[in-house]
């Protein structure tokens, strides 16, 4: 399928989902891409900053993605990392609220249970 606006192949566009409902979806978006989109970890600087919506969403989510990667690099599985984030911020807390809390914690040096 051709995107007539930019003549790019739609299946590999550098866009982010509007409203990921779970932490698992948020992680898959970063690592593998969702709905035929390019994985967020492969975005170039130009793609991240292409428009204000993508730029804002990317920078709101990067704190989560970095925390999960840090825990994976420390020997945990992604599943364990997501569960640790749920324990810290609450299992029923929305993705939006988790991201906001993680950004706040990062400004204050990071949450000790996620380091």
C-alpha positions as CSV (number, residue, x, y, z in Angstrom):
1,X,0.0,0.0,0.0
2,X,1.4,3.4,-0.9
3,X,1.0,6.5,1.3
4,X,0.2,9.3,-1.2
5,X,1.5,12.0,1.2
6,X,5.1,10.9,1.3
7,X,5.1,8.1,-1.2
8,X,6.5,5.8,1.6
9,X,5.5,2.3,2.2
10,X,2.9,2.4,4.9
11,X,4.0,-0.8,6.5
12,X,7.3,0.6,7.7
13,X,6.4,4.1,8.8
14,X,8.1,5.8,11.7
15,X,5.0,6.7,13.7
16,X,3.9,5.7,17.2
17,X,0.6,4.4,18.3
18,X,-1.8,7.0,19.7
19,X,-2.8,5.2,22.9
20,X,-1.0,2.0,23.9
21,X,-3.2,0.3,26.4
22,X,-0.7,-1.9,28.2
23,X,3.0,-1.9,29.1
24,X,3.4,-4.9,26.9
25,X,2.1,-3.0,23.8
26,X,4.4,-0.1,24.7
27,X,7.4,-2.5,24.9
28,X,6.5,-4.2,21.6
29,X,6.2,-0.8,19.9
30,X,9.7,0.0,20.9
31,X,11.3,-3.4,20.2
32,X,9.4,-4.8,17.2
33,X,6.9,-2.2,16.0
34,X,3.2,-2.6,16.1
35,X,0.5,-2.4,13.4
36,X,3.2,-2.7,10.7
37,X,5.1,0.3,12.0
38,X,8.8,0.6,12.3
39,X,10.2,-0.2,15.8
40,X,10.7,2.9,17.8
41,X,14.3,1.9,18.7
42,X,15.2,2.1,15.0
43,X,13.9,5.7,14.6
44,X,16.4,8.2,13.3
45,X,16.7,11.6,14.9
46,X,14.9,13.0,11.9
47,X,12.1,10.5,12.2
48,X,11.7,11.1,16.0
49,X,11.5,14.9,15.4
50,X,9.5,14.8,12.1
51,X,6.3,16.2,13.7
52,X,5.4,17.5,17.2
53,X,3.1,14.5,17.9
54,X,5.7,11.9,17.3
55,X,8.4,13.9,19.1
56,X,6.3,14.4,22.2
57,X,5.1,10.8,22.3
58,X,8.7,9.4,21.8
59,X,10.2,11.5,24.6
60,X,7.3,10.7,27.0
61,X,7.9,7.0,26.3
62,X,11.7,6.8,26.2
63,X,12.0,6.9,30.0
64,X,10.0,3.7,30.2
65,X,11.9,2.0,27.3
66,X,15.2,3.0,28.9
67,X,14.2,1.6,32.3
68,X,13.1,-1.8,30.7
69,X,16.3,-2.0,28.7
70,X,18.4,-1.2,31.8
71,X,16.6,-4.0,33.7
72,X,17.1,-6.5,30.8
73,X,20.8,-5.6,30.6
74,X,20.9,-6.3,34.3
75,X,19.8,-9.9,33.7
76,X,16.0,-9.7,34.0
77,X,13.6,-10.7,31.3
78,X,11.3,-8.1,29.8
79,X,8.4,-9.8,31.6
80,X,10.2,-9.4,35.0
81,X,11.0,-5.7,34.1
82,X,7.3,-4.9,33.3
83,X,6.2,-6.6,36.5
84,X,8.7,-4.6,38.5
85,X,7.3,-1.4,37.0
86,X,3.8,-2.5,37.8
87,X,4.8,-3.2,41.4
88,X,6.3,0.3,41.8
89,X,3.6,2.3,40.1
90,X,0.5,0.0,40.7
91,X,-0.8,-2.8,38.6
92,X,-4.0,-1.0,37.7
93,X,-2.3,2.3,36.9
94,X,-2.9,3.5,33.3
95,X,0.1,3.6,30.9
96,X,-0.2,7.4,30.8
97,X,0.1,7.7,34.5
98,X,3.0,5.3,34.7
99,X,4.8,7.3,32.1
100,X,4.2,10.6,33.9
101,X,5.3,9.1,37.2
102,X,8.4,7.6,35.6
103,X,9.3,11.0,34.1
104,X,8.8,12.7,37.5
105,X,11.0,10.1,39.2
106,X,13.7,10.5,36.5
107,X,13.8,14.2,37.2
108,X,14.4,13.4,40.9
109,X,17.2,10.9,40.2
110,X,15.1,7.8,39.3
111,X,13.1,5.4,41.4
112,X,15.4,3.2,43.5
113,X,13.5,0.0,42.8
114,X,14.0,0.5,39.0
115,X,17.7,1.2,39.0
